[in-house]
Amino acid sequence: MEPPGQTTERPGSGPRPGGTAGAEGTPGADDPGADGSVGALSRPSRIAVALGTAVVTVGVAVHLAMVFLHVAPENTLTEAHGNLVADYIYPEFEQNWKLFAPNPLQQNIDVWARAEVRKDDGGTEVTGWVDLTAMDDAAILHSIAPSHTQQNELRRAWTFYAQTHGAQNKAIGMRGLLSEQYVRRIVERRFGPRLNGGKVERVQVRTGTTAIAAPPWSGEKTDTRTFFQVLPWWTVSGA
C-alpha cells in the first residue's frame, strides 16, 4: 500500500503522444491549431478565405457559362445577350477548329506597314516598311503565357480583309469596308498619332504570302516563293 497523498509513477503512465498537454504545454489532439485546418484561423482570416472561395467559384461559373453560350447553337439567351458574350470571349477565349479543319493553315503571312509623317516644319517623310508580324512573333517567342492578341489579332484581321475583297482590292459589301477600318485601326495604333517628330497622316499596308513546303516524304510540289500585295494609302482618321 502507498501512504495517503503519495503516488508512484509507473513506467508508461506519463502523457502519451497526441494526448492532453502536459505541464510543459505540449499541444495535444484537442488543440484547435494543431491540425492546421481553416477552423484554426482567426475569424477575419476565415472570412477572407470564404470570400476568396466564393469569388473564384462565381468566376469559374461565369466563365464556363460564357464559353458554353459561345459554342452552343443559337438560342434565346444568345439572341438577347450575344454582344455581351462576344465581348467576353474575344479575343482571349475564342473557340475555333482551325487546327482540325479540312483545310488547316498552310501559309505564312507577313504584314508590313509604313507611314507618311507630316513634320512640324511642314515637310513630309515616308518611313520604311515595319514588319508588324515579326514584332508579334518576337513578343510571343519564349513567352510562357503569350498574348492571344499578339498571336491572332493581326493574322485574323488580314484574313478578314482578304476574304471580303475581290480583284484590285475592291471591298465586297459592308463587311469589306468594315475589314478595311479594322486593319487600318490596328496599323494606326501600332504607329501612334506621332512618329519621327511629326504627325502620322497616312498609312500603307503590304503583305507577303509564302506557302509552307510539303514534307520530304510527300511527292507534292509546292511553290514556296513569296507573293507580295501592296494596298493603297489610307488616310488616318481624326478618331
PASEBA-1860 file (N, C-alpha, C; in nm, 3 decimals):
! residues 239
1> MEPPGQTT> 0.085/-0.120/0.000/0.000/0.000/0.000/0.088/0.124/0.000 ~ 0.030/0.232/-0.054/0.104/0.357/-0.061/0.050/0.454/0.043 ~ 0.137/0.532/0.101/0.089/0.630/0.201/-0.008/0.727/0.137 ~ -0.109/0.773/0.216/-0.204/0.869/0.162/-0.134/0.993/0.109 ~ -0.184/1.045/-0.011/-0.130/1.168/-0.070/-0.009/1.147/-0.155 ~ 0.042/1.022/-0.167/0.158/0.997/-0.249/0.122/0.899/-0.360 ~ 0.182/0.920/-0.473/0.160/0.831/-0.587/0.295/0.788/-0.639 ~ 0.297/0.673/-0.695/0.419/0.621/-0.756/0.403/0.618/-0.906
9> ERPGSGPR> 0.493/0.682/-0.977/0.483/0.686/-1.124/0.532/0.553/-1.180 ~ 0.446/0.488/-1.254/0.482/0.361/-1.312/0.529/0.382/-1.456 ~ 0.613/0.295/-1.507/0.658/0.307/-1.646/0.540/0.309/-1.742 ~ 0.545/0.405/-1.838/0.438/0.413/-1.939/0.315/0.485/-1.894 ~ 0.313/0.539/-1.772/0.193/0.605/-1.722/0.191/0.753/-1.750 ~ 0.299/0.811/-1.812/0.305/0.954/-1.841/0.221/0.992/-1.962 ~ 0.226/1.119/-1.998/0.149/1.166/-2.114/0.193/1.094/-2.240 ~ 0.096/1.054/-2.324/0.124/0.985/-2.448/0.117/1.084/-2.565
17> PGGTAGAE> 0.188/1.052/-2.673/0.183/1.142/-2.790/0.040/1.163/-2.836 ~ 0.005/1.290/-2.866/-0.131/1.319/-2.912/-0.229/1.334/-2.799 ~ -0.188/1.315/-2.675/-0.279/1.326/-2.561/-0.292/1.468/-2.514 ~ -0.342/1.482/-2.391/-0.363/1.615/-2.333/-0.229/1.678/-2.302 ~ -0.220/1.807/-2.321/-0.095/1.878/-2.296/-0.048/1.855/-2.153 ~ 0.085/1.836/-2.136/0.141/1.818/-2.004/0.175/1.950/-1.941 ~ 0.257/1.941/-1.840/0.292/2.062/-1.767/0.372/2.158/-1.851 ~ 0.447/2.103/-1.952/0.529/2.190/-2.036/0.448/2.260/-2.146
25> GTPGADDP> 0.318/2.231/-2.161/0.232/2.296/-2.261/0.240/2.232/-2.397 ~ 0.277/2.103/-2.403/0.285/2.034/-2.532/0.146/2.025/-2.592 ~ 0.124/2.068/-2.721/-0.010/2.066/-2.780/-0.062/1.924/-2.793 ~ -0.187/1.906/-2.763/-0.249/1.775/-2.774/-0.351/1.770/-2.886 ~ -0.424/1.661/-2.892/-0.520/1.640/-3.001/-0.634/1.739/-2.995 ~ -0.664/1.790/-2.874/-0.776/1.883/-2.864/-0.733/2.027/-2.884 ~ -0.608/2.052/-2.922/-0.562/2.188/-2.951/-0.617/2.231/-3.086 ~ -0.698/2.339/-3.096/-0.763/2.378/-3.222/-0.665/2.417/-3.330
33> GADGSVGA> -0.539/2.448/-3.297/-0.445/2.488/-3.401/-0.350/2.378/-3.441 ~ -0.368/2.258/-3.384/-0.269/2.154/-3.406/-0.275/2.097/-3.547 ~ -0.394/2.087/-3.609/-0.406/2.023/-3.740/-0.396/2.120/-3.856 ~ -0.381/2.250/-3.834/-0.365/2.347/-3.942/-0.491/2.366/-4.025 ~ -0.609/2.333/-3.976/-0.733/2.346/-4.052/-0.780/2.490/-4.055 ~ -0.880/2.518/-4.144/-0.936/2.652/-4.153/-0.995/2.696/-4.020 ~ -1.050/2.598/-3.947/-1.109/2.631/-3.818/-1.011/2.687/-3.719 ~ -0.881/2.662/-3.743/-0.780/2.712/-3.652/-0.745/2.857/-3.679
41> LSRPSRIA> -0.793/2.913/-3.793/-0.762/3.051/-3.829/-0.843/3.149/-3.746 ~ -0.798/3.271/-3.746/-0.874/3.374/-3.676/-1.000/3.405/-3.756 ~ -1.093/3.472/-3.691/-1.220/3.500/-3.759/-1.203/3.584/-3.885 ~ -1.122/3.692/-3.885/-1.101/3.768/-4.010/-1.039/3.683/-4.120 ~ -0.948/3.591/-4.082/-0.886/3.506/-4.183/-0.988/3.409/-4.242 ~ -1.077/3.356/-4.158/-1.181/3.266/-4.210/-1.274/3.339/-4.304 ~ -1.306/3.463/-4.273/-1.393/3.542/-4.361/-1.325/3.567/-4.495 ~ -1.193/3.598/-4.490/-1.119/3.623/-4.614/-1.115/3.498/-4.701
49> VALGTAVV> -1.092/3.381/-4.638/-1.089/3.255/-4.714/-1.226/3.227/-4.776 ~ -1.332/3.250/-4.700/-1.466/3.224/-4.752/-1.499/3.316/-4.870 ~ -1.462/3.444/-4.857/-1.487/3.538/-4.966/-1.405/3.502/-5.090 ~ -1.278/3.465/-5.070/-1.194/3.426/-5.183/-1.249/3.304/-5.256 ~ -1.295/3.205/-5.178/-1.353/3.085/-5.238/-1.479/3.118/-5.316 ~ -1.561/3.208/-5.261/-1.684/3.247/-5.330/-1.655/3.320/-5.461 ~ -1.557/3.409/-5.458/-1.522/3.484/-5.580/-1.472/3.390/-5.688 ~ -1.381/3.298/-5.652/-1.328/3.203/-5.751/-1.440/3.115/-5.807
57> TVGVAVHL> -1.529/3.068/-5.720/-1.640/2.983/-5.765/-1.730/3.056/-5.863 ~ -1.766/3.180/-5.829/-1.852/3.259/-5.918/-1.780/3.287/-6.050 ~ -1.649/3.321/-6.043/-1.574/3.349/-6.165/-1.567/3.229/-6.257 ~ -1.541/3.111/-6.203/-1.537/2.990/-6.285/-1.674/2.960/-6.346 ~ -1.779/2.978/-6.266/-1.915/2.952/-6.317/-1.949/3.048/-6.431 ~ -1.915/3.176/-6.417/-1.943/3.273/-6.523/-1.863/3.240/-6.649 ~ -1.736/3.205/-6.632/-1.652/3.172/-6.747/-1.708/3.051/-6.823 ~ -1.741/2.946/-6.751/-1.795/2.827/-6.815/-1.927/2.856/-6.885
65> AMVFLHVA> -2.011/2.940/-6.823/-2.139/2.976/-6.885/-2.118/3.055/-7.014 ~ -2.023/3.150/-7.013/-1.996/3.230/-7.133/-1.941/3.144/-7.246 ~ -1.848/3.054/-7.215/-1.792/2.967/-7.318/-1.900/2.874/-7.373 ~ -1.985/2.823/-7.285/-2.094/2.736/-7.331/-2.188/2.810/-7.425 ~ -2.226/2.932/-7.389/-2.316/3.009/-7.475/-2.250/3.043/-7.608 ~ -2.117/3.060/-7.606/-2.045/3.093/-7.729/-2.045/2.977/-7.827 ~ -2.025/2.854/-7.777/-2.015/2.738/-7.866/-2.149/2.670/-7.888 ~ -2.249/2.703/-7.808/-2.379/2.639/-7.821/-2.455/2.692/-7.943
73> PENTLTEA> -2.549/2.613/-7.997/-2.632/2.664/-8.107/-2.709/2.789/-8.064 ~ -2.750/2.866/-8.161/-2.821/2.990/-8.131/-2.947/2.961/-8.050 ~ -2.968/3.040/-7.947/-3.082/3.018/-7.859/-3.133/3.154/-7.810 ~ -3.230/3.150/-7.721/-3.291/3.274/-7.672/-3.189/3.361/-7.599 ~ -3.102/3.300/-7.518/-3.004/3.378/-7.443/-2.902/3.444/-7.535 ~ -2.853/3.370/-7.635/-2.754/3.429/-7.725/-2.815/3.536/-7.814 ~ -2.943/3.522/-7.847/-3.010/3.626/-7.925/-3.022/3.754/-7.844 ~ -3.049/3.740/-7.715/-3.068/3.858/-7.630/-2.936/3.918/-7.582
81> HGNLVADY> -2.836/3.832/-7.560/-2.711/3.879/-7.500/-2.588/3.839/-7.583 ~ -2.606/3.825/-7.713/-2.495/3.784/-7.800/-2.376/3.878/-7.795 ~ -2.403/4.008/-7.792/-2.293/4.105/-7.788/-2.214/4.095/-7.658 ~ -2.282/4.073/-7.548/-2.215/4.059/-7.419/-2.125/3.936/-7.419 ~ -2.175/3.825/-7.473/-2.095/3.703/-7.479/-1.974/3.723/-7.569 ~ -1.993/3.787/-7.684/-1.882/3.810/-7.776/-1.776/3.901/-7.714 ~ -1.818/4.004/-7.642/-1.723/4.094/-7.578/-1.638/4.021/-7.474 ~ -1.697/3.922/-7.408/-1.622/3.846/-7.308/-1.526/3.746/-7.374
89> IYPEFEQN> -1.573/3.680/-7.478/-1.495/3.572/-7.541/-1.377/3.625/-7.620 ~ -1.401/3.728/-7.702/-1.294/3.776/-7.792/-1.208/3.881/-7.724 ~ -1.075/3.879/-7.746/-1.005/3.779/-7.828/-0.942/3.667/-7.747 ~ -0.943/3.677/-7.613/-0.863/3.586/-7.532/-0.916/3.442/-7.528 ~ -1.048/3.423/-7.534/-1.105/3.291/-7.514/-1.177/3.238/-7.638 ~ -1.134/3.285/-7.753/-1.200/3.243/-7.877/-1.189/3.092/-7.896 ~ -1.298/3.032/-7.943/-1.301/2.888/-7.971/-1.316/2.868/-8.121 ~ -1.222/2.797/-8.182/-1.236/2.763/-8.323/-1.170/2.629/-8.349
97> WKLFAPNP> -1.189/2.579/-8.471/-1.143/2.445/-8.506/-1.040/2.451/-8.618 ~ -0.961/2.560/-8.624/-0.864/2.576/-8.732/-0.767/2.458/-8.739 ~ -0.723/2.410/-8.623/-0.624/2.304/-8.622/-0.677/2.176/-8.684 ~ -0.810/2.150/-8.670/-0.867/2.025/-8.716/-0.953/2.044/-8.842 ~ -0.947/2.162/-8.902/-1.031/2.189/-9.019/-0.983/2.106/-9.138 ~ -1.073/2.080/-9.234/-1.030/2.008/-9.355/-0.917/2.079/-9.429 ~ -0.910/2.212/-9.416/-0.806/2.290/-9.482/-0.731/2.372/-9.377 ~ -0.643/2.309/-9.300/-0.569/2.385/-9.198/-0.477/2.487/-9.264
105> LQQNIDVW> -0.428/2.581/-9.185/-0.344/2.687/-9.237/-0.219/2.628/-9.302 ~ -0.192/2.668/-9.425/-0.080/2.614/-9.500/0.008/2.726/-9.555 ~ -0.006/2.846/-9.501/0.071/2.959/-9.550/0.126/3.040/-9.432 ~ 0.240/3.100/-9.457/0.293/3.201/-9.365/0.267/3.337/-9.426 ~ 0.202/3.423/-9.349/0.167/3.556/-9.399/0.233/3.660/-9.311 ~ 0.310/3.747/-9.372/0.373/3.858/-9.301/0.306/3.988/-9.342 ~ 0.283/4.074/-9.244/0.219/4.203/-9.271/0.317/4.314/-9.233 ~ 0.345/4.402/-9.330/0.429/4.519/-9.307/0.342/4.644/-9.317
113> ARAEVRKD> 0.390/4.752/-9.264/0.320/4.880/-9.275/0.422/4.993/-9.275 ~ 0.386/5.104/-9.337/0.468/5.224/-9.332/0.375/5.344/-9.319 ~ 0.433/5.457/-9.281/0.352/5.576/-9.253/0.408/5.696/-9.327 ~ 0.318/5.785/-9.361/0.357/5.917/-9.413/0.340/6.016/-9.299 ~ 0.449/6.084/-9.266/0.452/6.172/-9.148/0.465/6.317/-9.193 ~ 0.379/6.403/-9.137/0.387/6.547/-9.160/0.471/6.608/-9.048 ~ 0.589/6.657/-9.085/0.680/6.714/-8.987/0.627/6.848/-8.934 ~ 0.677/6.887/-8.819/0.635/7.013/-8.760/0.677/7.134/-8.843
121> DGGTEVTG> 0.782/7.117/-8.925/0.826/7.228/-9.010/0.755/7.232/-9.144 ~ 0.654/7.145/-9.163/0.576/7.144/-9.286/0.619/7.039/-9.387 ~ 0.735/6.981/-9.372/0.781/6.878/-9.463/0.716/6.743/-9.434 ~ 0.735/6.648/-9.527/0.679/6.515/-9.510/0.790/6.410/-9.518 ~ 0.763/6.298/-9.457/0.857/6.186/-9.458/0.779/6.056/-9.467 ~ 0.828/5.963/-9.550/0.769/5.830/-9.559/0.865/5.733/-9.490 ~ 0.817/5.666/-9.389/0.902/5.574/-9.314/0.931/5.449/-9.397 ~ 1.025/5.371/-9.351/1.048/5.241/-9.413/0.940/5.142/-9.372
129> WVDLTAMD> 0.941/5.025/-9.437/0.842/4.923/-9.404/0.875/4.861/-9.269 ~ 0.776/4.853/-9.183/0.792/4.793/-9.049/0.721/4.658/-9.050 ~ 0.793/4.553/-9.012/0.737/4.418/-9.012/0.655/4.398/-8.883 ~ 0.525/4.418/-8.894/0.439/4.406/-8.776/0.429/4.261/-8.729 ~ 0.430/4.168/-8.823/0.423/4.026/-8.786/0.547/3.985/-8.707 ~ 0.663/4.032/-8.750/0.787/4.000/-8.678/0.784/4.056/-8.537 ~ 0.724/4.173/-8.518/0.712/4.230/-8.384/0.627/4.141/-8.295 ~ 0.516/4.090/-8.348/0.431/3.999/-8.270/0.504/3.869/-8.240
137> DAAILHSI> 0.575/3.815/-8.340/0.648/3.690/-8.319/0.753/3.706/-8.209 ~ 0.822/3.819/-8.209/0.925/3.843/-8.108/0.865/3.851/-7.969 ~ 0.744/3.908/-7.958/0.678/3.919/-7.828/0.629/3.783/-7.778 ~ 0.599/3.692/-7.871/0.547/3.560/-7.835/0.660/3.463/-7.801 ~ 0.773/3.476/-7.871/0.883/3.381/-7.858/0.931/3.371/-7.713 ~ 0.940/3.247/-7.665/0.988/3.214/-7.530/0.895/3.264/-7.419 ~ 0.776/3.309/-7.454/0.681/3.353/-7.351/0.600/3.233/-7.304 ~ 0.592/3.214/-7.173/0.516/3.100/-7.120/0.366/3.128/-7.123
145> APSHTQQN> 0.327/3.252/-7.137/0.185/3.288/-7.146/0.168/3.396/-7.252 ~ 0.183/3.360/-7.380/0.175/3.461/-7.487/0.036/3.519/-7.500 ~ 0.032/3.645/-7.537/-0.095/3.713/-7.554/-0.171/3.657/-7.674 ~ -0.299/3.630/-7.655/-0.383/3.583/-7.765/-0.395/3.692/-7.871 ~ -0.393/3.817/-7.828/-0.400/3.928/-7.923/-0.276/3.930/-8.011 ~ -0.158/3.913/-7.951/-0.035/3.913/-8.029/-0.029/3.794/-8.124 ~ -0.090/3.683/-8.086/-0.089/3.566/-8.171/-0.185/3.577/-8.289 ~ -0.298/3.639/-8.268/-0.405/3.627/-8.367/-0.464/3.757/-8.420
153> ELRRAWTF> -0.448/3.869/-8.351/-0.518/3.991/-8.393/-0.483/4.029/-8.536 ~ -0.354/4.043/-8.566/-0.312/4.087/-8.699/-0.344/3.982/-8.805 ~ -0.318/3.856/-8.773/-0.344/3.748/-8.869/-0.493/3.739/-8.904 ~ -0.577/3.742/-8.802/-0.721/3.732/-8.827/-0.773/3.855/-8.898 ~ -0.716/3.971/-8.867/-0.759/4.094/-8.936/-0.729/4.085/-9.085 ~ -0.609/4.035/-9.119/-0.576/4.024/-9.260/-0.661/3.917/-9.329 ~ -0.687/3.805/-9.261/-0.775/3.703/-9.318/-0.913/3.760/-9.346 ~ -0.964/3.838/-9.252/-1.093/3.904/-9.268/-1.092/3.996/-9.390
161> YAQTHGAQ> -0.983/4.071/-9.406/-0.971/4.162/-9.520/-0.966/4.084/-9.651 ~ -0.883/3.979/-9.657/-0.866/3.904/-9.781/-0.996/3.835/-9.824 ~ -1.074/3.789/-9.727/-1.197/3.719/-9.759/-1.309/3.812/-9.804 ~ -1.296/3.940/-9.779/-1.403/4.034/-9.811/-1.361/4.134/-9.919 ~ -1.257/4.099/-9.996/-1.212/4.185/-10.105/-1.186/4.102/-10.229 ~ -1.224/4.160/-10.344/-1.203/4.092/-10.470/-1.081/4.146/-10.542 ~ -1.087/4.142/-10.675/-0.976/4.191/-10.756/-0.956/4.340/-10.735 ~ -0.830/4.384/-10.750/-0.793/4.525/-10.732/-0.834/4.579/-10.595
169> NKAIGMRG> -0.833/4.491/-10.494/-0.863/4.530/-10.355/-0.999/4.597/-10.340 ~ -1.095/4.553/-10.421/-1.229/4.612/-10.415/-1.310/4.545/-10.304 ~ -1.363/4.627/-10.213/-1.438/4.575/-10.100/-1.568/4.510/-10.147 ~ -1.604/4.398/-10.084/-1.729/4.329/-10.115/-1.829/4.358/-10.002 ~ -1.920/4.450/-10.028/-2.023/4.482/-9.931/-1.971/4.554/-9.808 ~ -2.059/4.562/-9.708/-2.027/4.634/-9.585/-1.916/4.565/-9.506 ~ -1.911/4.431/-9.513/-1.806/4.361/-9.439/-1.668/4.396/-9.494 ~ -1.659/4.418/-9.625/-1.532/4.460/-9.682/-1.488/4.595/-9.630
177> LLSEQYVR> -1.582/4.690/-9.622/-1.549/4.822/-9.568/-1.512/4.813/-9.421 ~ -1.582/4.727/-9.349/-1.552/4.709/-9.207/-1.412/4.650/-9.187 ~ -1.375/4.556/-9.272/-1.242/4.495/-9.260/-1.132/4.597/-9.287 ~ -1.155/4.690/-9.381/-1.057/4.796/-9.407/-1.037/4.883/-9.283 ~ -1.147/4.919/-9.220/-1.137/5.002/-9.099/-1.063/4.928/-8.989 ~ -1.088/4.799/-8.979/-1.025/4.719/-8.874/-0.874/4.713/-8.894 ~ -0.830/4.680/-9.015/-0.686/4.673/-9.042/-0.621/4.810/-9.024 ~ -0.687/4.914/-9.074/-0.630/5.049/-9.064/-0.613/5.090/-8.919
185> RIVERRFG> -0.710/5.060/-8.835/-0.701/5.100/-8.694/-0.591/5.023/-8.621 ~ -0.570/4.897/-8.657/-0.461/4.821/-8.597/-0.327/4.887/-8.630 ~ -0.309/4.924/-8.758/-0.184/4.986/-8.801/-0.168/5.123/-8.735 ~ -0.276/5.200/-8.730/-0.268/5.332/-8.667/-0.229/5.321/-8.521 ~ -0.282/5.222/-8.453/-0.250/5.205/-8.312/-0.104/5.163/-8.294 ~ -0.053/5.081/-8.387/0.086/5.038/-8.377/0.182/5.157/-8.393 ~ 0.150/5.247/-8.486/0.238/5.361/-8.510/0.215/5.473/-8.408 ~ 0.091/5.490/-8.364/0.059/5.601/-8.275/0.032/5.728/-8.354
193> PRLNGGKV> -0.020/5.833/-8.290/-0.054/5.957/-8.361/0.068/6.035/-8.409 ~ 0.182/6.019/-8.340/0.303/6.090/-8.379/0.418/5.991/-8.393 ~ 0.502/6.020/-8.494/0.612/5.930/-8.524/0.726/6.009/-8.587 ~ 0.848/5.985/-8.544/0.966/6.051/-8.601/0.955/6.204/-8.601 ~ 0.899/6.257/-8.495/0.891/6.402/-8.484/0.785/6.467/-8.568 ~ 0.680/6.395/-8.603/0.572/6.452/-8.683/0.442/6.378/-8.662 ~ 0.338/6.426/-8.728/0.205/6.367/-8.716/0.183/6.266/-8.827 ~ 0.134/6.148/-8.791/0.105/6.044/-8.889/-0.023/6.081/-8.964
201> ERVQVRTG> -0.011/6.098/-9.096/-0.126/6.139/-9.176/-0.183/6.026/-9.261 ~ -0.095/5.936/-9.309/-0.143/5.824/-9.390/-0.062/5.698/-9.356 ~ -0.124/5.583/-9.379/-0.056/5.455/-9.357/-0.080/5.366/-9.479 ~ 0.012/5.275/-9.500/0.000/5.181/-9.611/0.042/5.042/-9.563 ~ -0.024/4.941/-9.616/-0.002/4.803/-9.573/0.048/4.720/-9.691 ~ 0.142/4.632/-9.662/0.193/4.536/-9.761/0.197/4.399/-9.695 ~ 0.164/4.295/-9.772/0.169/4.159/-9.719/0.255/4.071/-9.807 ~ 0.313/3.970/-9.746/0.389/3.868/-9.818/0.338/3.732/-9.779
209> TTAIAAPP> 0.296/3.651/-9.877/0.239/3.519/-9.851/0.332/3.412/-9.905 ~ 0.370/3.320/-9.818/0.462/3.213/-9.856/0.399/3.079/-9.819 ~ 0.385/2.992/-9.917/0.328/2.859/-9.891/0.428/2.775/-9.812 ~ 0.375/2.694/-9.721/0.458/2.603/-9.642/0.494/2.483/-9.727 ~ 0.624/2.449/-9.734/0.668/2.339/-9.819/0.611/2.206/-9.771 ~ 0.586/2.116/-9.866/0.537/1.983/-9.833/0.646/1.904/-9.762 ~ 0.610/1.808/-9.677/0.711/1.728/-9.606/0.796/1.647/-9.704 ~ 0.917/1.609/-9.664/1.007/1.537/-9.754/0.950/1.407/-9.810
217> WSGEKTDT> 0.868/1.339/-9.731/0.816/1.210/-9.775/0.700/1.224/-9.873 ~ 0.652/1.348/-9.893/0.540/1.370/-9.983/0.591/1.400/-10.124 ~ 0.519/1.352/-10.221/0.553/1.381/-10.360/0.494/1.510/-10.410 ~ 0.425/1.583/-10.321/0.359/1.708/-10.361/0.462/1.817/-10.388 ~ 0.440/1.891/-10.495/0.526/2.003/-10.531/0.462/2.133/-10.483 ~ 0.537/2.213/-10.410/0.484/2.337/-10.354/0.568/2.455/-10.400 ~ 0.502/2.558/-10.448/0.570/2.681/-10.486/0.591/2.764/-10.360 ~ 0.713/2.773/-10.312/0.741/2.841/-10.186/0.790/2.985/-10.207
225> RTFFQVLP> 0.769/3.039/-10.326/0.804/3.179/-10.346/0.709/3.269/-10.266 ~ 0.758/3.384/-10.228/0.676/3.481/-10.153/0.607/3.576/-10.251 ~ 0.477/3.587/-10.238/0.397/3.674/-10.323/0.352/3.794/-10.241 ~ 0.381/3.913/-10.294/0.354/4.036/-10.221/0.227/4.103/-10.274 ~ 0.162/4.174/-10.183/0.044/4.254/-10.217/0.055/4.387/-10.144 ~ 0.044/4.495/-10.220/0.056/4.629/-10.162/-0.080/4.698/-10.172 ~ -0.130/4.746/-10.060/-0.260/4.813/-10.057/-0.243/4.963/-10.080 ~ -0.351/5.031/-10.117/-0.343/5.177/-10.135/-0.315/5.247/-10.002
233> WWTVSGA> -0.275/5.373/-10.010/-0.257/5.454/-9.890/-0.393/5.482/-9.828 ~ -0.397/5.476/-9.695/-0.518/5.510/-9.619/-0.493/5.634/-9.535 ~ -0.585/5.728/-9.541/-0.573/5.849/-9.460/-0.611/5.818/-9.317 ~ -0.530/5.863/-9.223/-0.557/5.840/-9.082/-0.674/5.925/-9.038 ~ -0.771/5.863/-8.974/-0.888/5.937/-8.928/-0.855/6.016/-8.802 ~ -0.933/6.119/-8.777/-0.912/6.200/-8.658/-0.933/6.122/-8.530 ~ -1.023/6.022/-8.535/-1.051/5.942/-8.414/-0.933/5.855/-8.379
END
